[in-house]
Amino acid sequence: MKRQTYTPEVKERAVRMLIEASSDYPSTWSAIQAIVSKIGCTPETLRSWHKKHIQQTIPASVQAQSQEQRIKELERENKELKQANEIIRKAAAFFAQAEIDRTP
């Protein structure tokens, strides 16, 4: 029995169809079974394509979340440093004024 190969475009289209149709079916497996007749592949093949698609897309979302968290940490640190700089600036001005007011 010869193994059929599918182009990346067919795989991508099948996965996109599965994602779009998933909300119309009670489970992902039932959506897979409905779509494979249109594609001409086995249900297990489409399931594995879908699994690979999820594995490729989820790390990107996790990375985006960690970047958002890092941005929030940096913004908080930036705010604290600005407050510290303002305190130092005011202290320097206070001591400079005290030095001017001091009698020789």
C-alpha angles and dihedrals in degrees: 000000000000119000115234118225124209129207119244088247092058091048092049092047092049092051091047090051090050093050092048093046097044093089091056094059132060093236140015090245093057089049089050092051091051094049100044092071089060093047099040098230133111121270091243091055093054091045091054091048089051092048091052090048091053092048090052096048102041097063089056092055091046090050091049090052092050090049090051089050091049091050091052091050091049092048091051091048090048090053092050092049092050089052091049091049091051091052091049091047092052092046091050091050091048093051092044090053091047090053091051092048093049115106117232 
